[in-house]
Amino acid sequence: MESVNESVKDLIVDVRPKEVHIALMEDSKLMELNSESSTGHKFAVGDVYLGKVKKVMPALNAAFVDIGDEKEAFIHYLDLGLYFGAFDKFVRDLNPNVNAKDFYSRIGIGPVLEKEGRIENVLKKDQMLMVQIIKEPISTKGSRLTAEISLAGRNIVLLPFAEKVSVSQKISSKEEKRRLETLVRSILPKNYGAIIRTAAEGKNAQVLVGELGSLIDKWEGSWQKLARSKNVQLLFSEYSKTTTVLRDLLNDSFSNIYVNDRTVFEETEKYVSLISPGQEKIVKHYEGKDPIFDHFEVTRQIKGAFGKVVSLRQGAYLVIESTEALNVIDVNSGTRAKNKEQEENTFDVNRYAAEEIARQLRLRDMGGIVIVDFIDMNTQEHRNELFRYMNELMSKDRAKHNILPLTKFGLMQITRQRVRPATEINTAETCPVCHGTGKIASSMLIDEQIERRLAYYVLEKKITELTLKVSPILGAYLTRTKGFLGTSYLGKWKKKYRCKLNLVEITD
């Protein structure tokens, strides 16, 4: 079995008047799609608020907190953190008349919050507390919160009111672990801890000092707000989606970051130079005439990836159905030519499906329980291989997930961390004939649908002469020549399938 090789990554950033859209491409294939509003504020993972306790729920050992959203947020006792007492004193006693840095450094970190304690002994109604969003509002539920604040950088996670400095277990060299821990301990001010991430391996002191300084500045920059007002408010936001994606993914396999806005381009270039000096040259300002998503084929891939039916190779396809509690993916062989033994053919389709399913989970950010109905395979060896392959494909997924082996009925259960609502894009278009009483598939994808049917009739049914009846609009689209060689879709199909293809335009 082939391994899943490291892919070449491109980031395409489309800055629009009210939104910023970020597409992650791996080998020119759309793998993740993020968006953020450039006006107003939404409650996002990583944002830190000063909230007010609205209700304490002893039966749940939890509380509901007002952070300014119409839906009250939720915090469990276990999410208050070991050193909640230090944060609580800081929130209560910080005011404009004290020296904030001196006051922060003098607060005692202990004692540790009891592991088996009760929330009613710690929180009271109307109490103000500092909280961070760890799960965004989904459906009828509000945000999930923690009071253990952390600020994540590319190489270091800063922990206010903490004592520990821990190093990623993925760094195998004991000497490197010792070097990093000694270095970070030597530059951390009092009452700060840190987690040293895998990306820090091999980084010099200048990089780590620079990043740590920017994280501390971000944390301390919120103190003035807190000192001035003890009302419900946003203290500071997580980085923008662009920098968050870069923070988590940037490595040597990133080849280009294209941005169509001068200001965002400069911000991105500056951020990359901070977290990975020398790599800022990969950030490029796109100034082409075509929209940036059209130029890099992102728009077309969005249209093809977000429908209920997703095409695979040679006529196979997925059907994706989602509810609030469950996502179901059905694998179908469709019109795929069965030119090999049935079992091998089925295994091939299931492998193609696994590749697309791993992509779809990331692309749509699907969370919760996912049930995949693969095509039944007779041999246990093939079922085991498919399970191993799916684990390999999902190893690139940043969301926490768990995959169970296939059942004898061909079902695979995947659980995937849900921290924000799944991305949904309606790819249907208004019908040009009825002008809105019906919907049709995107015109960008109609050629793929026709080609699937054409392949079925030519390869499966051995029919070599066909008539294609279409509307004049579609007829013009299929016969329009494109590119340097001036080839139309119709001409390409005739050559590819070696068939006679007649086009008839229907006007009524």
C-alpha positions in Angstrom: 0.0 0.0 0.0 1.3 3.5 -0.9 1.9 5.9 1.9 0.3 9.3 2.1 3.2 11.5 1.2 3.8 15.0 2.4 1.9 17.3 0.1 2.9 20.7 -1.2 0.7 23.3 0.4 -0.6 26.6 -1.0 -2.7 29.1 1.0 -5.1 31.3 -1.1 -6.4 34.3 0.8 -9.4 36.1 -0.7 -10.1 39.4 1.0 -13.6 40.7 0.3 -15.4 43.9 1.6 -17.1 42.0 4.4 -15.4 38.7 4.6 -12.0 37.0 4.3 -12.0 33.5 2.7 -8.9 31.2 3.1 -8.4 28.1 1.0 -5.8 25.5 1.9 -4.6 23.6 -1.2 -2.6 20.4 -1.2 -1.2 19.6 -4.6 -3.7 22.0 -6.1 -6.6 20.2 -4.4 -8.9 22.1 -2.0 -8.5 20.6 1.5 -9.7 23.2 3.9 -11.9 26.3 3.6 -12.1 28.9 6.3 -13.9 32.3 6.4 -14.1 35.1 8.9 -16.0 38.3 9.0 -14.0 41.5 8.5 -16.7 43.5 10.1 -18.2 42.9 13.6 -17.2 40.0 15.8 -18.3 36.4 16.1 -17.6 34.2 19.1 -14.5 32.2 17.9 -12.3 29.5 19.4 -9.4 31.2 21.3 -11.2 34.5 22.1 -10.9 35.6 25.7 -13.8 37.4 27.5 -14.7 38.9 30.8 -18.0 37.1 31.5 -20.6 37.2 34.2 -22.0 34.0 35.9 -25.8 33.9 35.2 -26.7 30.5 36.7 -24.8 28.0 38.9 -26.0 24.4 38.2 -24.9 22.2 41.1 -26.5 19.1 39.5 -24.2 19.5 36.5 -21.3 20.8 38.5 -21.2 23.6 35.9 -22.4 27.2 35.3 -23.9 29.3 32.5 -22.0 32.4 31.7 -22.9 35.6 29.9 -20.2 36.6 27.4 -22.4 38.9 25.3 -23.9 36.2 23.0 -27.6 35.7 22.9 -27.0 32.1 23.9 -25.4 31.7 27.4 -22.0 29.9 27.4 -21.2 26.8 29.5 -18.3 26.1 31.8 -17.8 22.9 33.8 -16.0 22.8 37.2 -13.1 20.8 35.6 -12.6 23.6 33.1 -11.9 26.2 35.8 -8.2 25.1 35.8 -5.8 24.3 38.6 -5.0 27.9 39.4 -8.4 29.6 39.1 -7.8 31.4 42.4 -5.0 33.4 40.9 -7.1 34.5 37.8 -10.0 35.3 40.1 -7.9 37.6 42.4 -6.4 39.3 39.3 -9.9 40.0 37.8 -11.4 41.2 41.1 -8.5 43.4 42.3 -6.9 44.8 39.1 -7.8 48.6 38.8 -6.3 51.6 37.1 -4.6 52.8 40.3 -2.2 49.8 40.6 0.9 48.9 38.6 -0.5 46.0 36.6 2.8 44.2 35.9 3.9 44.5 39.6 0.5 43.4 40.8 0.4 40.4 38.4 3.9 39.2 39.5 3.0 39.4 43.2 -0.1 37.2 43.0 0.4 33.8 44.5 -0.4 31.0 42.1 -1.6 28.4 44.6 -3.4 26.7 46.1 -4.5 24.2 43.4 -8.2 23.9 42.9 -9.6 20.6 44.3 -10.1 18.0 41.7 -13.3 16.7 43.2 -14.6 20.1 44.3 -18.0 21.6 43.7 -18.7 24.6 41.5 -21.1 26.2 44.0 -18.2 26.6 46.3 -16.2 28.5 43.7 -18.6 30.5 41.6 -21.6 32.7 42.6 -24.3 34.3 40.6 -23.1 37.6 39.0 -19.5 36.9 39.7 -17.1 38.1 36.9 -14.6 35.7 35.6 -12.1 35.6 32.7 -12.9 32.8 30.2 -11.7 31.5 26.8 -13.8 29.9 24.1 -12.8 26.3 23.4 -15.9 25.4 21.4 -18.0 27.8 19.3 -21.8 28.1 19.5 -23.4 25.2 17.5 -27.1 25.0 16.8 -29.0 25.8 20.0 -26.0 25.4 22.3 -23.8 28.3 23.4 -20.0 28.4 23.5 -18.0 26.0 25.7 -15.6 27.8 28.0 -12.4 27.3 30.0 -11.0 29.6 32.7 -7.5 28.2 32.1 -6.3 30.9 29.6 -3.6 30.0 27.1 -2.1 31.9 24.1 -0.9 29.7 21.3 2.0 30.6 19.1 3.7 28.6 16.3 6.5 27.3 18.6 5.2 28.1 22.1 1.9 28.1 24.0 2.0 30.8 26.8 0.3 29.9 30.1 -0.5 32.8 32.4 -0.5 31.9 36.1 1.3 28.6 35.6 4.6 27.2 36.8 5.2 24.3 34.4 7.4 24.3 31.3 6.6 21.2 29.3 8.1 20.0 26.0 6.2 18.2 23.2 6.6 14.4 23.4 7.1 14.4 19.6 10.6 15.9 20.1 12.6 12.7 20.5 16.1 14.1 21.3 16.6 14.4 25.1 19.4 17.0 24.5 17.0 19.1 22.4 14.3 18.8 25.0 16.7 20.0 27.7 18.0 22.9 25.5 14.5 24.1 24.8 13.3 23.8 28.4 16.3 25.6 29.8 16.1 28.4 27.2 12.4 29.0 27.7 12.6 28.9 31.5 15.4 31.5 31.4 13.3 34.0 29.4 9.9 33.5 31.1 8.8 36.2 33.5 7.4 35.3 36.9 3.9 33.7 37.0 4.2 32.4 33.5 4.4 28.8 32.2 4.7 27.4 28.7 4.3 24.5 26.5 7.0 24.1 23.9 5.5 22.8 20.6 7.0 20.3 18.1 7.6 23.2 15.7 10.2 24.7 18.1 12.7 21.8 17.5 15.9 23.3 16.2 14.8 26.9 16.5 17.3 29.4 17.8 16.9 31.7 20.8 16.1 34.7 18.7 13.0 33.1 17.2 11.7 31.8 20.6 12.4 35.1 22.4 10.6 37.1 19.7 7.5 34.8 19.7 7.3 34.7 23.5 7.5 38.5 23.6 4.6 38.9 21.2 2.5 36.5 23.2 3.2 38.2 26.5 2.4 41.6 24.8 -0.9 40.2 23.6 -1.9 39.0 27.1 -0.7 42.1 28.9 -2.4 44.3 26.3 -5.8 43.2 27.6 -5.1 44.4 31.2 -6.0 48.0 30.6 -9.4 47.0 29.4 -9.9 44.8 32.4 -8.7 47.5 34.8 -11.0 50.2 33.4 -14.3 48.1 33.3 -15.6 45.0 35.0 -18.5 44.6 32.6 -19.0 41.8 30.1 -16.6 42.4 27.2 -14.1 40.9 24.8 -10.6 41.2 26.2 -8.7 40.0 23.2 -9.3 37.8 20.1 -7.5 34.8 18.8 -5.3 35.6 15.8 -7.1 36.1 12.4 -8.0 32.9 10.6 -5.2 33.4 8.2 -2.5 33.6 10.9 -4.2 30.7 12.8 -4.0 28.5 9.8 -0.3 29.5 9.3 0.5 29.0 13.0 -0.8 25.4 12.9 0.3 24.3 9.5 3.3 26.3 8.3 6.3 24.2 7.6 8.8 23.6 4.8 6.2 22.1 2.5 4.4 25.4 2.2 5.4 26.7 -1.2 3.2 29.8 -1.6 0.8 32.1 0.2 -1.2 34.3 -2.2 -3.1 37.3 -0.8 -5.2 39.7 -3.0 -5.1 42.6 -0.5 -2.0 44.8 0.1 -2.7 45.3 3.8 -3.4 41.7 4.6 -0.4 40.7 2.5 1.9 42.9 4.6 0.4 41.6 7.9 0.8 38.0 6.7 4.4 38.6 5.6 5.2 40.1 9.0 3.7 37.2 10.9 5.5 34.6 8.8 8.8 36.5 9.4 8.1 36.3 13.1 7.3 32.6 13.4 9.6 31.3 10.7 12.3 33.8 9.7 13.5 33.5 6.1 10.2 32.0 4.9 8.4 35.3 4.4 9.4 35.2 0.7 6.7 32.6 0.0 4.0 35.3 0.8 3.0 36.9 -2.5 0.6 39.7 -3.4 -1.8 38.5 -6.1 -2.6 41.3 -8.6 -4.2 39.3 -11.4 -7.3 40.5 -13.3 -9.4 37.4 -12.5 -10.8 36.9 -9.0 -8.1 35.1 -6.9 -10.4 32.0 -6.2 -11.2 31.7 -9.9 -7.6 32.0 -10.9 -6.5 29.1 -8.6 -9.6 26.9 -9.5 -10.9 27.2 -5.9 -14.4 28.3 -6.9 -14.8 25.3 -9.2 -13.7 22.9 -6.5 -16.0 24.5 -3.9 -18.9 24.0 -6.4 -17.9 20.3 -6.8 -17.2 19.5 -3.2 -20.1 20.9 -1.2 -23.1 19.3 -2.8 -25.1 16.3 -1.5 -23.5 14.1 -4.2 -19.7 14.2 -4.6 -18.1 12.6 -7.6 -15.2 10.3 -7.4 -13.1 8.7 -10.1 -14.6 6.8 -13.1 -18.2 7.3 -12.2 -18.2 6.4 -8.4 -19.7 8.9 -6.0 -20.5 9.7 -2.4 -23.9 10.8 -1.0 -23.5 12.9 2.2 -26.4 13.5 4.6 -26.0 15.5 7.8 -28.2 16.1 10.8 -27.5 17.8 14.1 -26.6 14.5 15.7 -25.1 12.4 12.9 -23.4 12.5 9.5 -23.9 9.6 7.1 -21.8 9.0 4.0 -22.8 6.4 1.5 -20.3 5.1 -1.1 -21.6 4.1 -4.5 -19.8 2.5 -7.4 -22.1 4.3 -9.9 -21.2 3.8 -13.5 -17.6 2.8 -12.9 -16.5 0.2 -15.5 -16.0 -3.2 -13.9 -12.9 -4.2 -15.8 -11.4 -6.3 -13.0 -12.5 -8.9 -10.6 -15.5 -7.7 -8.5 -13.7 -7.8 -5.1 -10.7 -5.9 -6.4 -12.9 -3.4 -8.1 -14.9 -2.8 -4.9 -11.7 -2.4 -2.9 -10.4 0.2 -5.4 -13.7 2.2 -5.2 -13.6 2.1 -1.4 -10.0 3.4 -1.4 -10.9 6.3 -3.7 -13.9 7.0 -1.4 -11.7 7.0 1.7 -9.4 9.6 0.2 -12.4 11.9 -0.6 -14.0 11.2 2.8 -10.9 12.3 4.7 -10.8 15.5 2.5 -14.6 16.1 3.0 -14.3 15.9 6.8 -11.6 18.6 6.8 -13.2 20.7 4.1 -16.7 20.8 5.7 -15.3 20.6 9.2 -17.8 17.9 10.0 -17.8 16.9 13.7 -19.5 14.5 16.0 -20.3 11.0 14.8 -19.7 10.1 11.1 -21.0 6.7 9.8 -19.5 5.6 6.5 -21.3 2.9 4.5 -18.5 1.5 2.3 -19.3 -1.0 -0.4 -19.3 -4.5 1.1 -16.0 -6.5 0.7 -15.8 -10.2 1.2 -12.2 -10.5 2.5 -11.1 -9.5 6.0 -7.7 -8.5 4.5 -9.3 -5.8 2.4 -11.3 -4.5 5.3 -8.2 -4.3 7.5 -6.3 -2.6 4.7 -9.0 0.0 4.2 -9.1 0.7 8.0 -5.3 1.2 8.0 -5.5 3.4 4.9 -8.2 5.6 6.4 -6.1 6.1 9.6 -3.1 7.1 7.4 -5.3 9.6 5.4 -6.7 11.1 8.6 -3.3 11.6 10.2 -3.1 15.0 8.5 -6.4 16.1 10.2 -5.7 18.6 13.0 -9.1 17.9 14.7 -9.0 15.1 17.3 -10.6 12.0 15.9 -11.1 8.3 16.4 -11.7 5.6 13.8 -13.2 2.2 14.5 -12.6 -0.8 12.2 -15.2 -1.8 9.6 -18.0 -4.0 10.7 -19.0 -7.1 8.7 -21.7 -4.9 7.1 -19.1 -2.5 5.7 -19.8 0.3 8.2 -17.0 2.5 9.6 -17.6 4.8 12.6 -15.6 8.0 12.9 -15.8 10.4 15.7 -14.3 13.9 15.1 -13.9 16.8 17.4 -16.6 19.4 16.9 -15.4 22.9 17.9 -17.4 25.0 15.4 -20.4 24.6 13.1 -19.8 22.6 10.0 -19.2 24.6 6.8 -22.3 24.5 4.5 -22.4 26.0 1.0 -25.4 25.8 -1.2 -24.1 24.9 -4.7 -27.4 24.9 -6.5 -28.3 27.7 -8.9 -31.5 29.4 -10.0 -33.0 27.6 -13.1 -32.7 30.0 -16.2 -35.9 28.6 -17.6 -38.4 28.8 -14.7 -36.4 31.7 -13.1 -36.5 30.6 -9.5 -39.3 28.0 -9.0 -36.7 25.3 -9.3 -33.0 24.8 -8.7 -30.4 23.2 -10.9 -26.9 21.9 -10.4 -24.1 24.5 -10.7 -23.2 25.3 -14.3 -19.6 24.9 -13.3 -20.2 21.2 -12.7 -22.6 20.3 -15.5 -19.8 19.1 -17.8 -18.7 16.6 -15.1 -22.2 15.2 -14.8 -22.6 14.8 -18.6 -19.2 13.2 -18.9 -20.1 10.6 -16.2 -23.2 9.6 -18.2 -21.2 9.6 -21.4 -18.5 7.3 -19.9 -21.3 4.9 -18.7 -22.9 4.6 -22.1 -19.6 4.3 -24.1 -17.6 2.1 -21.7 -20.3 0.0 -20.1 -23.0 -0.2 -22.8 -20.5 0.0 -25.7 -22.6 2.7 -27.5 -20.4 4.7 -30.0 -22.9 7.2 -31.3 -25.0 9.4 -29.1 -27.2 12.6 -29.4 -27.0 15.1 -26.6 -30.1 17.4 -26.3 -29.4 20.6 -24.4 -30.7 24.1 -23.9 -29.1 26.8 -26.1 -27.3 28.2 -23.1 -25.7 24.9 -22.3 -25.0 24.2 -25.9 -23.0 27.4 -26.2 -21.1 26.4 -23.0 -20.2 23.0 -24.3 -19.1 24.1 -27.7 -17.1 27.2 -26.6 -13.4 26.7 -27.3 -11.0 27.3 -24.5 -7.2 27.6 -24.1 -4.4 27.9 -26.6 -5.4 24.8 -28.6 -9.0 25.9 -28.8 -10.6 22.7 -27.6 -14.3 22.6 -26.5 -15.8 20.1 -24.0 -17.6 18.4 -27.0 -14.4 18.1 -28.9 -12.5 16.7 -25.9 -15.1 14.1 -25.2 -15.2 12.9 -28.9 -11.4 12.4 -28.8 -11.3 10.9 -25.3 -14.1 8.3 -25.8 -13.7 7.8 -29.6 -17.4 8.2 -30.2 -19.6 10.2 -32.5 -21.4 12.8 -30.5 -24.2 15.0 -32.0 -25.4 18.1 -30.2 -29.1 19.2 -30.6 -30.3 22.4 -29.0 -33.9 22.4 -27.6 -35.6 25.8 -27.5 -38.9 24.9 -25.8 
